[in-house]
Amino acid sequence: MTRRLDELADVRAGDKGDTLILAVLPRSAEAAALLERELTAERVAAHYAPLVRGEAGRVVQPHLPGLVFTLPGALGGGVTGSPVLDGHGKALSYHLLSLEI
Amino acid sequence: MTTLRLGAGAGFAGDRIDPAADLARRGELDYLVFECLGERTVAAGQARRLADPGAGYDPLLAARMRAVLGHTAAAGTRVVTNSGAANPLAAADVVAGVAAELGLGGLRIAAVTGDDVLAAVSAADPVVWETGQPLSAHPEELVSANAYLGADAVVPALQQDADVVVTGRLADPSLFLAPLVHAFGWAWDDPELLGAGTAVGHLLECAGQLTGGYFADPVTKPVPDLAWLGFPYADVSADGTAVFGKLPGTGGVLDTRTCAEQLLYEVGDPGAYVTPDVVADFGGVRFSQLGPDRVGVQGATGTARPDELKVTLGFRGGWLGEGQISYAGPRSLARAQLAADVVRTRLRDLHGVPEDAVLVELIGAGAAFRGLGEPGDPAEVRLRVAARVPQRELAAVVGWEVEALYTNGPAGGGGARRSETEVLAIRSCSLPRTAVRSEVHLQEVAR
């Protein structure tokens, strides 16, 4: 059975230059264990392809619990380089919640 | 003193003022900190200063000070802010003017300068991070270069009994760390305590984001009374642990979930959060709910500060021209796409705007997801055409061509808007610490 990430976790966007930072906060210990296993950097990068340029990163913070993903290039020039309306990628972060686990 | 109470008065340059006034009035704060400076904000301030030598600080500074200084002076609360942006000296004069208006004779106001390193970067010619090229290889005009100062630039002002400290570019958490170092006598070579204090600063620096603001979602994360969101404060102990709270009667929520989200906000590597003061390690941070809207934090630490300081560079990046228009009802997406084709064609073939400078977004049809989702069949679509070009006149053409769709079609385009704004391109480099010297300029309001 698959579930959308929206049922399991919250997402918080951050930006550093061209890199979209996505913090994922599981809502339960069970969700945390599942996401630590299934929500790899590769899966997140694939969900945001073809925007990602470079290697996606993941850091796990088991006791919060939380996972941090970095997607280089996803912001296409960053807040001040790109004419895109949502240069920070705040709205773009909610795309992650449609990922099926 | 057992604990020091630090309040968050603003989380960005455009933040609300009334929650800060409430904290100033009844928060029993030791310090009220206003974080009002983004990377763009300081470059934009420098551009304003080039046009008017007396400008360049946060345009809302006087309004913020008018709202809080009477209360902070009465309560003995000291104010620290980076609202000085590109002109801390002029900003300190503005604060002094407001204090005089309010009859606060004797108030001591310090400006901290030294972050402006335009001359130093031009001499050092460092490599620009984003391009990998030396600074001198960049053809665009360099408007601003501001080093991230740390808490050590603010502490001397506090030692001189400043009631208000106004800085330019200073790392956000350092605004909060400085009062802790000053009050508790923390050593600059004690990265564990500096890391713990930096975690407190990082959690407070975005103000309402900690108390359920950005957190809020009506279904998954409902937050009460969001319109009257209260800003947070922290009661920090000399060992670096802290308890966060917000004022009774204010909106929002402060719990371990809001804190965990904010801890990870804009942090690419929680194990190595680099500031001018320390390389903080948030890996062991734990939150505990101590009561309603009361959360304890412990476990942050750190390692020695970096030898180099990050510098934000602002380049003139031409002009952004923009136009928007709405289409609704049957075939709204198809009409918006036709309109986009019309504008693209005319910008390219009539006005000579390069095709790759033009960006089309179909708002309401997945624009925010940048092509990642399916647009579906939206009830309405707002077409946005934007182009970055060298000249203002050419930028104006973009909005003009969108507006001209009114009569020239396709059918039913409404609510056209257009604008041109100057672009400041932000990049980064680093400078050795030794190339950056901060200085405190103190003034006292006449009694």
Interface residues (C-beta under 8 A of the other chain):
Chain A: D6 D10 R12 G14 D15 K16 G17 D18 T19 I21 A23 L25 H47 Y48 L51 G57 V59 Q61 H63 L64 G66 V68 T70 G76 G78 V79 T80 G81 S82 P83 V84 L85 D86 A91 L92 H95 S98
Chain B: E39 R40 A43 W129 E130 Y214 F215 D217 T220 K221 R257 A260 E261 L263 L264 Y265 E266 V267 G268 D269 P270 G271 F282 G283 G284 V285 R286 F287 G317 L320 E322 L359 E361 I363 A367 A368 F369 R370 L372 G373 R384 A386 A387 R388 V423 L424 A425 I426 S428
